Structures are given as structure tokens and as C-alpha cells.
């Protein structure tokens, strides 16, 4: 399988077979945790806020038969933990991800992100267009009119913030997860709640989430039409305020009718199949 650049031309990307054990890379003063699996062109999967690399685990597993899949725990979440500088702007995230991939020897890659991960992905595509061969936005954020998830609204409450820095009840984690999935979803079970709650309870993660939720994010939505990478937009039907397919020239959009915000966990086969098809040479040739 051959990767392509922004003009549909083939590019050379180092391929290697790697396992999926937990690894760390020193970036921006942090030990950034990640997993890597599969063999083929490089695909980077970025999870959303309040999540971890496990949030895209099933998608990674499905893609790893054809791709070299890299999925980090973003700063402030999972095992990576808080940023020393407490800078949780999306552009800081994009810079850290770019540095992380460069430290792994990866300067050309397809980039896919869910929610915050999608926001980081399109910001990175703007800031480093020479690096992103293809872009997949999965219920991505970044438009000011997009409504906030319940967890972020709670974290912005000035009366609740000090308490959440010290303690978050498991039932609150469960409610937040249930509010983020589609009405018929059955994925929020004890194992999922335990996993998310345990990782959020790691030292510094709750405070990092509060800091992230209260960070004043610059509005770059006016720059979205400048994105040059071929782009696939994956959207759940009930997600509002998302105009990437309208604003990114030549982009494609697929809509899932049943899922909520956590599309990679609710419909991993659908997401993985869409990404796989988008990245195949046959699909690229037909689209030109």
C-alpha cells in the first residue's frame, strides 16, 4: 500500500513492524506515553478530551493489519499526565504532537482525531501542511458555535472547579460518558467507567482537565478553508456546529446515524473501514 501527498503523488514513508507495548518519548518536558502497532504507512490516531489512547484502541486494532498505527496519550490525559507549563491551547497540543512524531522519525503521516484530537489534527495540518498526507476529522471540534459536552460545562463552573481538582465521584464519570454516546449505545459498562475514572484520577489529571476546560482557545475557524490535505469528515448525525465538510475544499463527509460523540468507540468498525477506504490508492485514483 502506497501513501500519497496532498496532490495525490506517492511519497516515501519509512515502514516498520512494531508491537503495541506501552512506550514513552520525552517531549516538551513530558514523558509522553504511546502505543504503536502494525506495519505499513503511518497513521496517527488522536483521542478526545477526558479520554486516552484506549479511546481509539479498537480502531487501531482494525487498522494495524495494513498500517503502522501510532496513538499517544495526549498531555493532561491518560498516562502522560499534566503539562509542566499548563499550556492547554490547541496550538500547544499541535506543536507537541508534531515534535513527538518528529522524535519518532516521522515527518509524513496520515492524521486522524476524534473531538479534541480532531481539533489538534486540523491545527497541525494548518501549521505543518508539509507533514500531513491525509486528514480524518471524527466529530472534531474547533468551531465556536459547537455545543460543549456536559463534562466540560461542569469543569467551567466556578463553584465546582475547586472540588473537581481534588475529587470526582465515579458516578459523575459514568453520567458524563452516558451523555456522550448515542441514545441506543450499550458501550458504557463497568469496565469502561472504571478505565476512564482510573485514568482521570491519576496524579495531576483532574487539575489538567480543569485547566484545559478553562483555557481561552483562540478561534482559528476562519483559517479552516486553507487546509490543503485531502480530508475525510466522519460525523455522528446528532453532532452540531461542525462545518468542516462545507469549509475544507474537496473534503468528503460520511455520517453515522446512530452514534454520539464517542464515534471511535461506538462504531469502531465503521470508522476503521472509512479510514481504510480513504487511505487506499484505489479510492484516491477514483476521486481524482
Secondary structure, 3 states (H helix, E strand, C coil): CCCECCCCCECCCCCCCECCCCEEEEECCEEEEEEEEECCEEEEEECCCCCCHHHHHHHHHHHCCCEEEEEECCCCCCCCCCCCCCCCCHHHHHHHHHHHHHHCCCCCEEEEEECHHHHHHHHHHHHCCCCEEEEEEECCCCCCCCCCCHHHHHHCCCCCHHHHHHCCCHHHHHHHHHHHCCCCCCCCCHHHHHHHHHHHCCCCHHHHHHHHHCCCCCCCHHHHHHCCCEEEEEEECCCCCCCHHHHCCCCEEEEECCCCCCHHHHCHHHHHHHHHHHCCHHHHHHHC
